[in-house]
Every structure is written in structure tokens, then in C-alpha cells.
Amino acid sequence: MTDNTTPFAATDLPDVVKRYLTAHNEHDVKAASAALTPDATVVDDGRTYEGIPAIERWLDRAVSEYTYTTTFLGAEQDGPDRCTVTQRLEGNFPGGIVDLRYRFTLDRGLISHLIIAP
């Protein structure tokens, strides 16, 4: 099987992905949702959120439920419109530490699909 991914640095991430991650880490729900297409889908913790209103409710809950810090571990380009970012979260959630993969799909300069999973 051929690996078609290309590793790259945080500085080389697509601008919209950098904006989303920065906004999410700063608990700025409006700025994070501005990086999404109107019909975007987010899958996190086995649940699917479709459209900006549902995603904003999820973001609001996600950034207020626990206190945590994130550390960038790496990124890969999975195709011309896809990339995966791996971050370590450390905080007061069950387990206290987890490495998560954020799988982004882009559409016309915005995020149309995001899957977050270990």
C-alpha cells in the first residue's frame, strides 16, 4: 500500500485551517465558525454536527466544558483539499491527555468537513 501523505510544518498549513485552530484554541466560537462552509459537518466524539448553528453550539460546549492546552504534534497533506493535524490536548477532562487527529476537508477556501478522533 502506498502512503500518499506529505508531512508539513504548522506554518505550512492552509490559512483557513490555521485560522480555525487558532480560534478554537482561543475559545472564539464566531471566528472558528467563520472558517467553515455554511453546510459544514463536524464529527467529534462519535457525534455529527451539521450546519453552522449546530457546530457553534458544539464549539461553545467544547470550549467551556473543560480547561485544556493544545500542542501541535504534526500535520500531513492528504490530498489537494485535505489535511490532517495532530494535536496533544492536556487538561481536566477524563484521562487528562489525548492526542487527537483533526481531519480537514476544504472547499473553496473554507472547511467543509472536519473529523476529530484519537
C-alpha angles and dihedrals in degrees: 000000000000121000107223096184126112118206117224141170127263089252089060096055116117109273093243091055091050090049092049095048093046092049092046092049090048091049091241102149096179094050091046093050090047087067091061134084113246091252096041122148127213124191115196132159091354094306128110123217118193126194131008098283093054092043092049090052089050092047092048091051093042094053095043103040097069140016113233146148127224131217122194109235102174149308139223134195107230096183140329092294102025136075138164124215121194118206133175114226119201121182151097097309123111108292092016096229134050138161110225131192116216108202109198128194115192130208122186093336097315135090112261099171134020127181118189117194141139 
